[in-house]
């Protein structure tokens, strides 16, 4: 299996789906808690529309809510962003408090063995982890990717 990560900010619909198709993605793992975005610009990644388009192009969809940061953890990052006067969409990396709490409450309790075995059992080959931030270092998907790299020795490509 090969893993990828993708965000949506600063992409358009055509570019976003082209990246998935050109990398032969066959499993799309949505690791957001809330599967919608405000406004028309990124409405193509709102859950129902996204799932419909993925189905049309032959990509399976899974919502892995257990990898989503809780509202409380997101609020910690929001406070750090506010303190640093940084907009979420312009953030370059996650705050240390977010990383610590996400690792403690999510990563260290998530059953990666079951997750990976399930992906193998369904024959997934090219799996993408999705959240909205453009830069993977500014998103929790980078923490998930680090665990896949460091503990399970997978290669991860950030699209």
N, C-alpha and C positions, 0 to 999 in steps of 0.2 A: 504494500500500500504506500501511496505517496500523499503527503499532506500539503495543503496550500492555505493561505489566509487571504481574505479580501475585505475591503471596506467599500463604502459607496460615496462618501463625500468627495466632491470635486471630480465625479464621473458623471457621464450621462448614460442613459439606458443602453444605447448601442455599444458603447465602450465596455460597460459592465458585463453584458452578456457575451460579448466577443471574447473577453478574457476567460470566461468560463469555458466556452466552446473550444478556443484555441489551446487550452490546457487539458482538454479531454476530461473535464470534471464529470464524474458520474454520481457523486453524492454531495449534496449541499447541506451543511450543518449550520443552522441558524442558532447562534448562541446568545441571542438577545433575550432579555426578559420581556420587554414590550416590543412587539413585532410590527410597529408602525412608526412612521416619521411624519412630522407635520409639514404641510405645504405640498405643492404640486411637483416641485423640482425632483424629489426623490420618491414620489408616490409609487414608482414601479417596484420598490422593495417593501411595500406594505404587504403583509402576509398573504392574503388571498390572491392578490395580483401577482406577487412573486411566485407563489406555488403554481399558479396557472401557467405562467411563462416557462418555468422550469420544466413542468410536465410536457409542454409543447416541444421543448428542445431535448427531451429525453434525459433529464437530470432528476434523480430522486431527491426528496426533501425530508429532512428531520429537524425538528425543533428540540434542541438539547437544553432545556431550561435549567437543568442542574449545573450548567456551566455559566449561567448568567449571574452577574453580580446583583446582589439585593439592592433595594432602594437605599438602604442605610449605607452600604458600601459606596454606591454612586454619589450619595450626598457628601461623603468624605472627600471624594474627588472634586465635587462641585465647590466645596469650601476651599480646597487647595487652589483650584483655578481662580476663584474669586480673590483670594489673598494675593495671588501672583498676577492678577489682572489679565487672565488669559481666557479667551473664548474656547468652549469645548471643541469647536470645529477647527481651531488654530493650534490646539495643544500638540506639542511635539513628543511628550512622554508622560507616563502616569506618575502621580505623586507617590512617594514612599509609603504613606499611610494607606493608600488604596492597595498597593502591591502587598503589603503585610496582611491586611484584612482579607483580601481576596484569596491569598494563599492559605491563610488559616481557616477561613470559613467555607471556601469552595474547592480549591485545588486539593487540599489535604484530605477532604472528605469524599471527593468524587471517585467513583469506581472506574478508573481508566482501563483496567483489565477487562471488565465486562463490556465497556464501550468499544474497545478495540476488537474483542472477540465477536461482538455483534456485527461490526463493520465487515470483518472477515467472512462471517457466516452468510452475509447477504451479497458477498462478492464485490464490495466496493473497492475500487482501485485508486481513483484520484478523488480525494476528499478535500473539500474546501470548508474552512471555518469562517463564518461571516458575522460581522458586526458593522457598525456604520462609520467609524472613524477612518479617515484616509490612511493615516500613518499607523502601521501596526504597533509601533512602540507607544502610541497614545491610547491603546485599546487593550482590554483584557485578553483578546485573542493571542496577543504576544506572550502572555503568561502561560496560556494553554499550550502554545507552540513550544515554549521553553521546556515544559514538562515532557512533551512528546520527543523532543530532541535529546534532552539530558537523561531521562529515565528509560525511555523506550527505544532510543537510538534511531528515530525516524528523521528523515530529511524534511524540512519544511521550507516551502518557497512562498514568499510574500508577494502577492500580485499587486 
